[in-house]
């Protein structure tokens, strides 16, 4: 059997109470969230259903610099 004394309530050191941490500020209101729409998305026309934005370029005047610029713009990244 051990003769060592076990700590009791009188042996603990009382620390002064710590001040409560400051309360966090309420979150700032941001822009309003868009409303949820539960209609059928296939009923609406998408941008893919129109010809807008498909290959529309200004008419080239046969300039070789314009042809080169178009070639470089349309070249896939793995061909550079």
LINVENUR-V918900 format. One record per residue. RES is the residue in three letters. OMEGA is omega as a letter, one per 40 degrees, with the letter a starting at -180 (none if undefined). Layout:
# LINVENUR-V918900
res:RES omega:OMEGA
res:RES omega:OMEGA
This chain:
# LINVENUR-V918900
res:UNK omega:a
res:UNK omega:i
res:UNK omega:i
res:UNK omega:a
res:UNK omega:i
res:UNK omega:a
res:UNK omega:i
res:UNK omega:a
res:UNK omega:a
res:UNK omega:a
res:UNK omega:a
res:UNK omega:i
res:UNK omega:i
res:UNK omega:i
res:UNK omega:i
res:UNK omega:a
res:UNK omega:i
res:UNK omega:i
res:UNK omega:a
res:UNK omega:i
res:UNK omega:a
res:UNK omega:a
res:UNK omega:i
res:UNK omega:i
res:UNK omega:i
res:UNK omega:a
res:UNK omega:i
res:UNK omega:i
res:UNK omega:i
res:UNK omega:i
res:UNK omega:a
res:UNK omega:i
res:UNK omega:i
res:UNK omega:a
res:UNK omega:i
res:UNK omega:i
res:UNK omega:a
res:UNK omega:i
res:UNK omega:a
res:UNK omega:a
res:UNK omega:i
res:UNK omega:i
res:UNK omega:a
res:UNK omega:i
res:UNK omega:i
res:UNK omega:i
res:UNK omega:i
res:UNK omega:a
res:UNK omega:a
res:UNK omega:i
res:UNK omega:a
res:UNK omega:i
res:UNK omega:a
res:UNK omega:i
res:UNK omega:i
res:UNK omega:i
res:UNK omega:i
res:UNK omega:a
res:UNK omega:i
res:UNK omega:a
res:UNK omega:a
res:UNK omega:a
res:UNK omega:a
res:UNK omega:i
res:UNK omega:i
res:UNK omega:i
res:UNK omega:i
res:UNK omega:i
res:UNK omega:i
res:UNK omega:i
res:UNK omega:a
res:UNK omega:i
res:UNK omega:a
res:UNK omega:a
res:UNK omega:i
res:UNK omega:a
res:UNK omega:a
res:UNK omega:i
res:UNK omega:a
res:UNK omega:none
